[in-house]
């Protein structure tokens, strides 16, 4: 193999120019044997084509160890990142506590925001707005109760009895109403 020629350096060249010239000379020397040459002249025969390159051998990209994995190893236990190991009950309890803490945080933030937003509202307006849902619920419950009572009284039960022989029938109804207040209960007692 021929030794590549070293470029001639002049006294005025800088170090960077010298490195660049060395690099160019090395690349030309590496490429020169791969370029086919033709002899000069009209009777020159064409150069033989280069031989095809052999395909590189395939490289292994993975490896599976055929040895069985031992059931119990001899390595010492190492603390794993994350939560420390706990029983299932302790893990469940900690998850519940974390979820409850998040819920309380969100509810508290919502209440705090609502109070901050309502800081400039007139107190009377705020009292009316807060009392309106309670009054609506009370009115609806009274309406449902009255509708149920009306449905019971709308179609009274009719009893048809056919008797043969002497019959004594006693019918007694006692009704007391002691309803006083918004959430009072009426008690009906039989008078026996």
C-alpha positions in Angstrom: 0.0 0.0 0.0 1.3 3.4 -0.9 1.9 5.9 1.9 -0.1 9.1 1.4 1.8 12.2 0.7 2.0 14.7 3.5 1.0 18.2 2.5 3.6 20.8 2.5 3.1 23.5 5.1 4.2 27.0 4.6 5.3 29.3 7.3 2.3 31.6 6.9 -0.4 28.9 7.4 -2.3 28.9 10.6 -2.9 25.7 12.7 -6.5 25.4 11.6 -5.5 25.5 8.0 -2.9 22.9 8.6 -5.5 20.6 10.3 -7.9 21.1 7.5 -5.3 20.3 4.9 -4.3 17.1 6.8 -7.9 16.0 6.9 -8.4 16.5 3.2 -5.2 14.6 2.4 -6.3 11.7 4.7 -9.7 11.5 3.0 -8.2 11.5 -0.5 -5.8 8.8 0.5 -8.6 6.6 1.9 -10.8 7.0 -1.2 -8.0 6.7 -3.8 -7.7 2.8 -3.8 -11.5 2.4 -4.2 -11.6 4.6 -7.4 -10.9 2.5 -10.5 -8.3 4.1 -12.8 -8.0 3.8 -16.6 -4.8 3.9 -18.4 -4.4 7.0 -20.6 -4.7 6.8 -24.3 -7.2 5.8 -27.0 -6.5 2.1 -26.8 -7.2 1.9 -23.1 -9.4 -0.9 -22.0 -12.2 -0.2 -19.6 -11.4 -0.9 -16.0 -13.0 -4.0 -14.5 -16.1 -3.3 -12.4 -15.5 -3.5 -8.7 -16.6 -6.7 -7.0 -19.9 -6.5 -5.1 -19.5 -6.1 -1.4 -20.6 -9.0 0.8 -23.6 -8.4 3.0 -22.6 -7.8 6.6 -23.3 -10.5 9.1 -26.5 -9.8 11.1 -26.0 -8.4 14.5 -27.9 -9.8 17.5 -30.5 -7.3 18.8 -31.7 -9.2 21.8 -30.8 -12.3 23.9 -32.9 -14.5 26.1 -31.2 -16.4 28.8 -32.5 -20.0 28.7 -31.6 -20.6 32.4 -34.7 -20.8 34.7 -35.3 -17.9 37.0 -34.8 -18.9 40.7 -37.9 -18.8 42.9 -35.9 -17.1 45.7 -32.8 -15.2 45.0 -29.9 -14.5 47.2 -30.0 -10.7 46.8 -30.7 -8.6 49.9 -34.0 -6.7 50.0 -33.8 -3.2 48.7 -36.2 -0.4 49.6 -38.3 0.4 46.5 -39.3 3.9 45.5 -42.8 5.0 46.3 -45.0 4.2 49.3 -43.5 1.9 51.9 -44.9 -1.7 51.9 -48.1 -1.9 54.0 -50.9 -4.4 54.6 -53.9 -4.3 52.3 -56.1 -2.7 55.0 -53.5 0.0 55.7 -53.2 0.7 52.0 -56.9 1.0 51.6 -57.2 3.3 54.6 -54.4 5.5 53.3 -56.1 5.8 49.9 -59.4 6.7 51.6 -57.6 9.3 53.7 -55.9 10.8 50.7 -59.2 10.9 48.7 -61.0 12.5 51.7 -58.3 15.0 52.1 -58.6 16.0 48.4 -62.4 16.2 48.7 -62.2 18.4 51.7 -59.6 20.6 50.0 -61.8 21.1 47.0 -65.0 21.7 49.0 -63.1 24.2 51.3 -61.7 26.0 48.2 -65.2 26.2 46.7 -66.7 27.6 49.9 -63.9 30.0 50.3 -64.3 31.2 46.7 -68.1 31.5 47.2 -67.6 33.6 50.4 -65.0 35.8 48.6 -67.4 36.3 45.7 -70.3 37.1 48.0 -68.3 39.6 50.2 -69.8 42.6 48.5 -73.5 41.4 48.4 -76.2 43.0 50.6 -76.9 40.9 53.7 -80.7 41.0 53.1 -80.2 39.8 49.5 -77.9 37.0 50.7 -80.5 35.9 53.4 -83.3 35.8 50.8 -81.1 33.8 48.4 -80.1 31.4 51.0 -83.7 31.0 52.4 -85.3 30.5 49.0 -84.3 26.9 48.5 -85.5 25.9 51.9 -88.9 27.6 51.4 -89.2 25.9 48.0 -88.5 22.5 49.5 -91.0 23.1 52.3 -93.7 24.1 49.8 -93.0 21.1 47.5 -93.2 18.7 50.4 -96.5 20.2 51.6 -97.8 20.0 48.0 -96.9 16.3 47.7 -98.5 15.5 51.1 -101.7 17.3 50.1 -101.8 15.5 46.8 -101.4 12.2 48.6 -104.2 13.0 51.0 -106.5 14.1 48.1 -105.8 10.9 46.3 -106.8 8.9 49.4 -110.0 10.9 49.9 -111.0 11.0 46.3 -112.1 7.4 46.0 -113.4 6.2 49.4 -113.5 2.4 49.9 -117.0 1.0 49.6 -117.8 -2.2 51.5 -120.5 -4.5 50.3 -121.5 -7.2 52.8 -124.1 -9.8 52.3 -125.2 -11.4 55.6 -127.5 -14.3 56.4 -128.6 -14.3 60.0 -128.6 -11.9 62.8 -125.6 -9.4 62.6 -124.4 -6.7 64.9 -122.0 -4.2 63.3 -120.3 -1.4 65.2 -118.4 1.3 63.4 -116.4 3.9 65.3 -114.0 6.6 63.9 -112.1 9.1 66.0 -109.9 11.7 64.4 -107.8 14.2 66.3 -105.7 17.0 64.6 -103.0 18.5 66.7 -100.9 19.8 63.8 -99.1 23.0 64.8 -95.9 24.3 63.2 -94.2 23.7 59.9 -93.0 20.2 60.5 -95.7 18.8 62.8 -97.2 15.4 62.5 -100.9 14.6 62.7 -101.7 11.5 64.8 -105.0 9.7 64.3 -106.1 7.4 67.1 -108.8 4.9 67.3 -111.2 5.8 70.1 -111.5 2.3 71.8 
